[in-house]
Amino acid sequence: MSRVPAPALLLGYLGLSPFVYGALLVLLAPGALPTFGVVAASPEGGALVLERFGAVILGFMGGCLWGFASARPAGPSLALLAASIIPAFLAFAAIRESPRLSCLGLAFGFVVLQVIDLGFSRAGVVPPYWIALRLPLTLAVVACLLIGASFG
């Protein structure tokens, strides 16, 4: 694994902030954190933050993989492009009436995304640092989503 470039590391970890914020809303006493009227300052509001941002980011990550697959010098393969759309479908399928259930489905989606990331890494499609960046971020995201699923 290669060293993760500073901009990717910085922005990757900044991208965790909505997940951590949602998990804190779930875990802390209602009203302990400001929500600026976007969601309720409660566990339910935290689960909603996790659901909304989780779905967006899961789809976004699939788009990143599509870009990597498309940029191959040999051209994109059907298998890689097909794998890259799985996260968006999982994000769509994860959304339920209950944000808690959505968080559980999204946690599953991020685990699947990690498996796809590993496959792309083995195929040499992603930058050499990709797994070193993605693995800790995925672990943190899944932990936050499971907090939302368990206590939201």
Order of alpha helices (4+ residues) and beta strands (2+ residues): alpha-alpha-alpha-alpha-alpha-alpha
